[in-house]
Structure formats: structure tokens, C-alpha cells
């Protein structure tokens, strides 16, 4: 996602998933693909290299998990900077968020009568 309006729409939604590392906001969209927004402030992750590495990790995890899914906008916001050598913990955290999003998406599809 590149537009501030899209970010604001997702961030204002009530659907979210939280843990100690990330807060993930999500909302359905009317597109045939999923979109991702990442917010990693300098205040939380000071070094640019660490921010870039975390962004790459988030984007790769997102694209692998939501490959066949359609119609979800997701914004990931860091709550706390990842510690050194904790990429495994970061990936586990993200996977739990993705599972939560998929569960909620499946419930909404069943409630709307979609298969």
C-alpha cells in the first residue's frame, strides 16, 4: 500500500492482532490481491539496516503466506524492536498473526455465504 488514505482506512479498522513485537491491522478489500503496509518507526528500530531487514522479513513472510488469498489489506506496525538474532521469533510472531487473519477472513466469508 502506498496511499496514506489506504493506510488510514486499515489503521482505523477494529480488526487487529497484537503481540509483544507487532500490532497487525487488517480489513477486507474489493481487489483480487492482498496488499501490505509496514510501519517501522525510527523511534522503535533506530538503525536503518535493522529496519530494512525487518521489512524484508515481513514482506517475504506475507507474500509466502497470502499467495493464494484475495482481498485483504494488512498493515504491520512494530511495537518493539526485534532483538539481535531473533529472526526466528519474528517469523513465529508473524505466522501467528497471519493465521489469526486467515481465521477471521474465513469466518467472515462463511457468514457472508461465500465458500
N, C-alpha and C positions, 0 to 999 in steps of 0.2 A: 504494500500500500504506500502510495506516495502523497496523497492528498491529506491535508490537515482535517478536512471535513470527514473523510473516511475514518481517520484515527479517532476523532472526537465522537463519532457515532458509535464506534466499538467501545471506547472507554466509558461512554455514558450508559452502556448496557448493564443490566443487573446480573448477567450470567458471567461468572468468573470462577477461577480455580486458583487457590493460593497455597503456597508452602513457604519454607524459610528462604528459598532462593528467588522465586519468581511469583508474580501475580499475572495470570493469563486471563484476558478478557476475550470473549468470543460472541459472535452473533451470526445468524444465517444471512446470506446474501442471495441475490437472484441471478448470479452468474454461474457459468458452468465450470468454474475453477475456484480453488481456495486462494485466499490472499493472506499474507503475513506482514505484520508490522512489528518492529523491535525497538524498544526504548531502553537504552542503557546509559544513564546519565554519568557524566564525569564525576559527580559527587560520590557515586557509589562504586564505580570502577574507574579509578584515576588514570591508569596507563592506557594509552591508545592501542597498544598491541594486545593487551588483555581484553579490551572492548571488542576489537576486531575478531579475535579468536572466539570469544563468546558468541558474537553474532554469527560467525560461520558455523559454530556448533548448533545453534538454534535453527538456522536456515536448513542445514543438512538434515537434522532430525525431523523438522517439519516436512520437508519435501519427501523424505522416505516414508513417513507415516501417513501423509494425506495424499498420496499419489493418485489413488482411485476415487477420492472423495470429491464431491461437488458442493459448492455453495456455502462456504464458511469463511468469515473474516476473523482473524485472530491477531491480537496484539499482546506481545510478551513484554512485561516490564520487570526489570530487575529490582529486587527488594534488598539484596545484599550481594556484595561482590563475591564471586567464586574464589575460593582459596587455591593456592598453588597445588597442582597435581590432583585436582578434584573433577576432572572432566567426566569421570565415571559417575560421580554423584550428580553432576549437572545433567547428564544424559538420562539417568534414572528419574530425576525430577521432571524433566520434560516429557518423558514417556508417560508418567503418571498423569500429567496434565492432558496429553493427547488422548489418553484412554478416557478420562473424565469428559472431554469434549465430545468424543465419539459416542459415549453412552448417552449423553444429553441429546445429541443430534438424532440418535436412533429413537429415543423416546418421543421427540417432537415429530419425527416422520411418522411413527405409528399412530400418534394422536391425531395427525392430520390426514390419516388414511392412506399414506404412501407406503409402498412395500419396503 
